[in-house]
Amino acid sequence: MSRTGGRLLVDQLHVHGVDIAFCVPGESYLAVLDALYDSPIRLIVCRHEAGAANMAEAYGKLTGRPGICLATRGPGATHASVGLHTAVQGSTPLLLLVGQVGRSMLEREAFQELDLREVFRGLSKWTAQIDDAERIPELVARAFAVATSGRPGPVVLGLPEDMLTDTAEAEDAARYAPVAGHPGTAELERLGELLGESERPLLLVGEGGWSARAGMDVLAFAEASELPVTASWRCQDYVDNRSPSYVGHVGIGVDPKLAVRVRDADLVLAIGGRLSEATTGGYTLLAVPRPRQRLVHVHPDPEELGRVYQPELGISSGLQHFTESLRGQTPLAPRWRDWTRAARAEYEATLEPSPGPGRLDLGEVVSFLRRRLPPEAILTSGAGNFAIWWHRFYGFTRYGTQLAPQSGAMGYGVPAAVAAKLVHPGRPAVCLAGDGDFLMSAGELATAVQYGVAIVVLVVNNGMYGTIRMHQERQYPGRVIGTDLANPDFAALAEAFGAHGEVVERTEDFEAAWERAVGAGRPALLELRVDPEAITPRATLSQIRAAARG
């Protein structure tokens, strides 16, 4: 059967199980849009390519399948690059399909032309351009395989405009199947020996192809031997935080007592994760290149093993295959029982916030949400100090309930919440955003209204770029520049979009406002006006400035 390149492409997406695609439309891929008209794939039209790419990244996090983003050439592709960076740093499968200038115009710097391979070389696992419509099934199948095999990540495919209108008689490819390694018997035996020799072990779970089953396997193994388990930066939902083995997350804003325990551990078993700057406290909790702790690093990509840290035992394995292998391990005699129980007690003590400055206390807001939200609720956030309260005081119990960019990208929360509600329409999706953070993707509130996804957005308004202001006061106390913000009335802005909007200025008013937002039956936004002094749960802005001045 002869098909256009646009039809071939859409048919391949369907073959590979795509049910939703996110886009900002562009004339460079009109043939693809026309093919989608008759396709069962649901097309979500966004207001900015960064929002579309972030939605695709969130989809990839939630499903383990590549999220699909379509963008036009030039500015469309570069706008989407922020989502690629987030996918790279979070090990998330994603496929960015970029409309490209016609093949006869390449290398002339035609209108919106980009050398995609050069531009996205460091932002993708693989970037290619499909110049022959007959090769679409081959290259799309390869894109899905690359995005999901080993360490998951983003792939970029360029689609020349004239190629998409060519016709070809190519056959459909078979559906992709991710490839992952298995741990060897000798490696598992050595792991058992190292654990048997340990006095102060610590498990650290992180990204790289996780699943709910992997989290349950790890906890079953840990609980049987009373091993303490920690989560990497923004991977707190990887294991049930209620487990007696869970002792907290290791990342930005780590509890000081937990940081000491990481340094004092004699064995760290890192299951997944890159042992990144955020997780290792700027590469200080573990020394580079040879940690003081005996390090066992399990990762699906052999190139990641030894990249920064030289492990005593490196295991190249798919994370689910590795955690399945833990099921048959004999429980160990827990010489470290007191070590684990003390770490758990320290974690539980951090869940109760201290009173903060101002009339609206974020700690109390999070405590209410911890009690009110069901376990399956999905929390999304971008970047900013506002997120520390949720990292510190909220408890995650199910995998796939925390969507946050390990890249530290602002503007992620709103599009991620939209994607979450599209993937799981029956589950609450709550976006936590700062004032500066929210305005980087506020336009996607229109997307939420257009598609009727009833997300709830909490905008923490302190009138500044809070994280930068905190660092500014630490390094240049009192010399404030570039961090103050003049904000709109966020509640009125939400109403203008067609969403429900309210302003909350006192802690005691939050619960009733929350219930009205949830009951609105449409997207809702609550603007939380907080005291600028409430910069972290542990210190006020004035205290940070005073400490810097000595």
C-alpha positions in Angstrom: 0.0 0.0 0.0 1.4 3.4 -1.0 1.3 6.0 1.7 2.6 9.5 2.2 5.5 10.1 4.6 3.1 11.8 7.0 0.8 8.8 7.0 3.6 6.4 7.3 5.0 8.3 10.3 1.6 8.4 12.1 1.0 4.7 11.4 4.3 3.9 13.0 3.5 5.8 16.1 0.3 3.8 16.3 2.2 0.6 15.8 4.4 1.5 18.7 1.5 2.1 21.1 1.3 5.9 21.1 -2.0 7.1 22.4 -1.3 10.8 23.1 1.0 13.3 21.3 1.7 16.9 22.3 2.4 19.7 19.9 2.4 23.3 18.8 1.3 23.1 15.1 3.7 24.2 12.4 3.5 24.4 8.6 6.6 22.3 8.3 4.7 19.1 9.3 1.2 19.7 8.0 1.3 16.3 6.4 1.7 14.7 9.8 -1.2 16.8 11.2 -3.4 15.7 8.4 -2.6 12.1 9.0 -3.4 12.5 12.7 -6.9 13.7 11.7 -7.9 10.1 11.0 -5.7 8.5 13.6 -6.8 7.1 17.1 -3.9 9.0 18.6 -5.1 12.0 20.6 -3.4 15.2 19.7 -3.0 17.8 22.5 -2.3 21.3 21.2 -0.2 23.4 23.6 0.6 27.1 23.9 4.4 26.8 23.8 6.8 24.1 22.6 8.5 24.1 26.1 5.1 23.1 27.5 4.5 20.5 24.9 8.0 19.0 25.5 7.5 19.0 29.3 4.1 17.3 28.9 5.8 14.6 26.8 8.5 14.2 29.4 5.9 13.9 32.2 4.1 11.3 30.1 7.3 9.3 29.7 7.9 9.4 33.5 4.4 8.2 34.2 4.2 5.4 31.6 7.8 4.3 30.9 6.9 4.7 27.2 8.3 7.6 25.1 6.3 10.7 25.3 5.7 12.3 21.9 6.3 15.9 21.1 5.9 17.5 17.7 7.5 20.9 16.9 8.2 22.9 13.9 11.7 23.8 12.6 13.9 26.5 14.1 12.3 28.3 17.0 9.8 25.5 17.6 12.6 23.0 18.0 14.8 25.2 20.2 11.8 26.1 22.4 11.3 22.4 23.0 14.9 21.8 24.0 14.2 22.5 27.7 12.1 19.4 27.8 14.9 17.4 26.2 17.4 18.6 28.8 14.9 17.5 31.5 14.5 14.1 29.9 18.3 13.7 29.6 18.9 14.5 33.3 15.9 12.5 34.5 16.5 9.4 32.2 13.1 9.8 30.7 12.1 8.2 27.3 10.9 11.0 24.9 10.7 11.4 21.1 10.8 14.9 19.6 9.6 15.0 16.0 10.8 18.2 14.3 9.5 19.5 11.0 12.4 20.5 8.8 13.0 22.6 5.7 12.7 20.8 2.4 15.6 18.7 1.3 16.4 20.9 -1.7 16.9 23.9 0.7 19.2 22.3 3.2 22.6 23.9 3.9 21.4 27.3 2.7 20.3 28.6 6.1 16.7 28.6 4.7 13.8 30.0 6.7 14.0 28.5 10.2 16.6 25.9 9.1 18.6 24.1 11.9 21.3 21.5 11.7 19.4 19.2 14.1 22.3 16.9 14.7 24.6 19.7 15.7 22.0 21.5 17.9 20.8 18.5 19.8 24.0 16.4 20.0 24.3 16.9 23.8 20.6 16.9 24.5 19.6 13.5 23.1 20.7 9.9 23.0 20.4 10.0 19.2 19.5 12.6 16.6 18.7 11.7 13.0 16.9 13.1 10.0 14.6 11.0 7.8 15.4 11.9 4.2 13.6 9.0 2.5 10.0 8.2 3.3 10.6 4.5 2.7 12.9 4.4 5.7 10.3 5.9 8.2 9.4 2.5 9.7 13.0 1.5 10.2 14.1 4.8 11.8 11.0 5.3 13.9 11.4 1.8 15.3 15.0 2.5 16.1 14.1 5.8 17.8 11.7 3.9 20.2 14.3 1.3 20.9 17.0 3.8 21.6 14.8 5.9 23.8 13.8 3.0 26.0 16.9 0.7 26.1 19.7 0.9 28.6 19.4 4.3 30.3 16.2 5.8 28.9 16.4 9.2 27.3 15.2 11.5 24.5 15.6 11.0 20.7 15.2 13.6 18.0 14.0 12.9 14.5 14.0 15.6 11.8 11.2 15.4 9.2 11.9 17.4 5.9 8.7 18.9 4.7 8.9 17.5 1.2 9.8 14.0 2.5 6.5 14.0 4.4 4.5 14.4 1.1 6.5 11.8 -0.8 4.8 8.4 -1.2 6.4 5.0 -0.5 5.3 1.4 -0.2 7.1 0.5 3.0 5.8 -2.1 5.4 5.1 -1.3 9.0 7.7 -2.2 11.5 7.0 -4.6 14.5 6.4 -2.9 17.8 9.6 -2.0 19.7 10.9 -4.0 22.6 13.3 -2.4 25.1 16.6 -4.2 25.7 18.1 -4.4 29.2 20.9 -6.4 30.7 20.6 -8.9 33.7 22.9 -9.1 36.7 25.2 -12.1 36.7 25.4 -14.8 39.4 28.9 -13.8 40.4 27.9 -10.2 40.8 25.0 -11.1 43.0 27.2 -13.3 45.1 29.7 -10.5 45.5 26.9 -8.1 46.5 25.9 -10.6 49.2 29.5 -10.7 50.5 29.8 -7.0 50.7 26.5 -6.6 52.5 27.6 -9.4 54.9 30.8 -7.5 55.7 29.0 -4.2 56.3 28.1 -2.5 59.6 26.4 0.7 58.3 24.9 0.0 54.9 22.7 2.3 53.0 20.5 1.7 49.9 20.0 4.6 47.4 17.4 4.3 44.7 17.3 6.5 41.6 16.2 7.0 38.0 17.2 4.9 35.0 14.1 2.8 34.2 12.2 2.4 37.5 8.8 0.8 38.0 6.3 0.3 40.8 7.3 -3.4 40.8 11.0 -2.4 41.3 10.1 -0.3 44.3 8.2 -3.1 45.9 11.0 -5.6 45.3 13.6 -3.2 46.8 11.4 -2.7 49.9 10.8 -6.4 50.4 14.5 -7.0 50.2 15.3 -4.1 52.5 12.6 -4.9 55.1 13.6 -8.6 55.3 17.1 -7.5 56.4 16.2 -4.2 58.0 18.3 -2.2 55.5 17.8 1.6 55.4 16.6 2.9 52.0 17.0 6.5 50.7 15.8 8.2 47.5 17.8 10.2 45.1 16.9 13.8 44.2 13.2 14.0 43.3 12.8 10.2 43.3 10.9 10.1 46.6 8.0 8.2 45.1 10.2 5.3 44.1 9.5 3.5 47.4 6.7 3.7 49.9 7.8 6.4 52.4 5.8 4.7 55.2 8.1 1.7 55.2 10.2 1.2 58.4 13.2 1.0 56.0 12.7 4.3 54.3 14.9 7.0 55.9 14.5 10.0 53.7 15.7 11.6 50.4 19.2 12.6 49.5 19.2 15.8 47.4 19.0 19.6 47.6 17.9 20.5 51.1 18.9 17.1 52.5 18.3 16.7 56.2 21.7 17.4 57.9 21.4 14.2 60.0 20.8 12.1 56.9 23.8 13.7 55.1 25.9 12.6 58.1 24.6 9.1 57.7 25.5 9.0 54.0 29.1 10.1 54.9 29.3 7.6 57.8 28.0 4.6 55.8 30.5 1.9 55.1 28.6 0.6 52.1 26.3 2.4 49.6 24.2 0.3 47.3 23.0 2.7 44.6 20.3 1.1 42.5 19.9 3.3 39.5 20.7 7.0 39.6 23.6 8.9 38.2 24.9 9.9 41.7 24.5 13.5 40.4 25.6 16.8 41.9 22.1 17.3 43.5 22.1 13.8 45.1 25.7 13.9 46.3 25.6 17.4 47.8 27.9 18.8 45.1 30.0 15.6 45.0 30.8 15.9 48.7 28.8 13.1 50.3 30.8 10.6 48.3 34.4 11.5 47.4 35.4 11.6 43.8 36.6 9.4 42.2 36.9 6.8 44.9 34.3 7.1 47.6 35.3 6.4 51.2 32.2 4.1 51.4 32.3 0.9 49.5 30.2 1.6 46.5 28.0 -0.9 44.6 26.5 0.9 41.6 23.7 -0.8 39.6 22.9 1.0 36.4 21.4 0.0 33.0 24.1 1.9 31.1 27.6 0.5 31.5 29.0 3.9 30.4 27.6 5.4 33.6 29.5 3.0 35.8 32.8 4.7 36.7 31.9 7.9 34.9 32.2 9.9 38.1 32.6 7.4 40.8 34.7 4.2 40.7 32.5 1.5 42.3 33.9 -1.5 44.2 31.3 -3.4 42.3 29.6 -2.2 39.2 26.6 -4.1 37.9 25.2 -3.2 34.4 21.6 -4.3 34.5 18.1 -3.1 33.8 16.8 -1.9 37.1 13.7 -4.2 37.1 15.8 -7.2 36.2 18.1 -6.4 39.1 15.4 -5.8 41.7 13.7 -9.1 40.6 16.9 -10.9 41.4 16.7 -9.5 45.0 13.5 -11.5 45.6 15.5 -14.8 46.0 18.2 -13.4 48.2 18.4 -14.9 51.7 17.7 -12.3 54.4 20.8 -11.1 56.2 21.4 -11.0 60.0 20.8 -7.3 60.6 23.8 -6.2 62.7 22.8 -2.7 61.6 19.3 -2.8 63.2 20.0 0.1 65.5 21.5 2.1 62.6 18.4 1.7 60.5 15.9 2.4 63.4 17.8 5.5 64.4 17.8 6.8 60.8 14.1 6.1 60.5 13.3 8.0 63.7 15.3 11.0 62.4 13.3 10.9 59.2 10.0 10.8 61.0 11.0 13.8 63.2 11.5 15.9 60.0 7.9 15.4 58.9 6.6 17.9 61.5 7.2 21.5 60.4 8.2 24.3 62.7 6.1 27.5 62.6 7.1 29.9 59.9 6.9 33.6 59.6 3.9 35.4 58.2 0.1 34.7 58.2 0.3 31.8 55.8 2.5 28.9 56.8 3.6 26.6 54.0 4.4 23.8 56.4 0.9 23.7 57.7 -0.4 23.7 54.1 1.7 20.7 53.2 0.7 18.9 56.4 -3.0 19.4 55.5 -2.4 18.1 52.0 -0.5 15.1 53.4 -3.7 14.2 55.3 -6.2 15.2 52.6 -4.8 13.9 49.4 -5.3 10.2 48.5 -2.2 8.0 48.0 -2.6 8.0 44.2 -2.6 11.9 43.9 0.1 13.1 41.5 2.2 16.1 42.7 4.1 18.1 40.1 6.5 21.0 40.5 9.1 23.1 38.7 12.1 24.6 40.3 12.4 27.0 43.3 12.7 27.1 47.1 8.9 26.6 47.4 9.5 23.0 46.5 11.6 22.3 49.6 8.5 22.3 51.8 6.9 19.5 49.8 10.1 17.5 49.5 10.5 17.8 53.3 7.0 17.4 54.7 5.0 15.4 52.2 5.0 11.6 52.2 4.9 9.6 48.9 3.5 6.1 49.0 3.1 5.1 45.4 5.4 5.2 42.4 4.4 7.7 39.7 3.1 10.4 42.1 6.0 12.8 42.0 6.8 14.6 38.8 9.6 17.1 39.2 12.6 18.0 36.9 15.9 16.7 38.1 17.3 19.3 35.7 16.0 22.1 38.0 14.0 23.6 35.1 11.4 26.2 35.9 8.0 26.1 34.3 7.6 22.3 34.5 4.8 22.0 37.0 1.8 23.2 35.0 2.4 21.2 31.8 3.4 18.1 33.9 0.1 18.3 35.8 -1.9 18.6 32.5 -0.1 15.5 31.2 -0.7 13.6 34.4 -4.4 14.3 34.3 -4.6 13.3 30.7 -2.8 10.0 31.4 -4.8 9.4 34.7 -8.0 11.3 34.5 -9.4 9.7 37.7 -6.5 10.8 39.9 -5.9 14.2 41.5 -3.1 16.2 39.8 -1.7 19.1 41.9 0.9 21.5 40.6 3.1 23.3 43.1 4.6 26.4 41.6 6.5 29.5 42.6 5.4 32.9 41.3 8.4 33.2 38.9 8.1 29.5 38.1 4.4 29.6 37.2 4.7 32.5 34.8 7.2 30.5 32.7 4.4 28.2 31.6 1.2 30.0 32.7 -0.1 29.7 29.1 -0.6 26.0 29.6 -3.5 26.8 32.0 -5.3 27.6 28.7 -4.5 24.0 27.5 -5.9 22.6 30.8 -9.1 24.6 30.2 -9.4 23.7 26.6 -9.2 19.9 27.3 -11.2 20.0 30.6 -8.5 18.6 32.8 -9.2 19.7 36.4 -5.8 20.3 37.7 -5.2 22.3 40.9 -2.3 24.8 40.8 -0.9 26.3 44.0 1.1 29.4 43.3 3.4 30.4 46.1 3.7 34.2 45.7 6.6 35.8 47.6 7.3 38.5 45.0 10.8 37.3 44.0 12.9 34.6 42.5 13.4 33.0 45.9 16.2 30.5 45.3 18.4 33.1 43.6 17.6 35.6 46.3 18.7 33.1 49.0 22.0 32.5 47.3 22.4 36.3 46.7 22.0 37.0 50.4 24.4 34.3 51.3 27.1 35.5 49.0 26.4 39.3 48.7 24.2 40.1 51.8 22.0 43.1 51.4 23.0 43.8 47.7 19.7 42.8 46.1 19.4 43.1 42.4 17.5 41.2 39.7 15.4 39.0 42.0 12.4 41.2 42.8 9.2 40.5 40.9 6.1 42.6 40.2 3.4 40.0 39.9 -0.2 40.0 38.5 -3.2 39.0 40.5 -2.8 35.3 39.8 -6.4 34.4 40.9 -7.8 37.0 38.4 -5.4 35.7 35.7 -6.8 32.2 36.3 -10.3 33.4 36.0 -9.5 35.1 32.7 -8.3 31.7 31.4 -11.6 30.2 32.4 -10.3 28.5 35.5 -11.3 28.9 39.2 -9.1 31.3 41.0 -8.7 32.4 44.7 -6.2 34.2 46.8 -5.3 32.7 50.2 -3.5 34.9 52.7 -4.0 33.0 56.0 -3.3 29.4 57.0 -6.7 29.0 58.5 -8.4 29.9 55.2 -6.5 27.3 53.1 -8.7 24.3 53.8 -11.9 25.9 52.7 -10.3 27.4 49.7 -8.9 24.0 48.8 -12.3 22.3 49.0 -13.8 25.0 46.7 -10.9 24.5 44.2 -11.4 20.7 44.2 -15.1 21.1 43.9 -15.0 23.6 41.1 -15.1 20.8 38.4 -12.6 22.7 36.2 -8.9 23.8 36.4 -8.3 25.8 39.6 -5.6 28.0 41.0 -5.0 29.1 44.5 -2.5 32.0 45.0 -0.8 31.6 48.3 0.6 34.9 49.4 3.5 34.1 51.7 6.0 36.3 53.7 9.2 36.8 51.7 11.1 35.9 55.0 9.9 32.3 54.6 12.7 31.3 52.3 13.4 27.8 53.7 11.8 25.7 56.4 14.9 26.1 58.5 16.0 29.7 58.1 14.4 33.1 57.3 15.9 35.5 54.7 17.0 37.8 57.5 18.7 35.0 59.3 20.6 34.0 56.2 21.7 37.6 55.6 22.8 38.0 59.2 24.8 34.8 59.1 26.5 35.9 55.9 27.5 39.3 57.4 28.9 37.5 60.4 
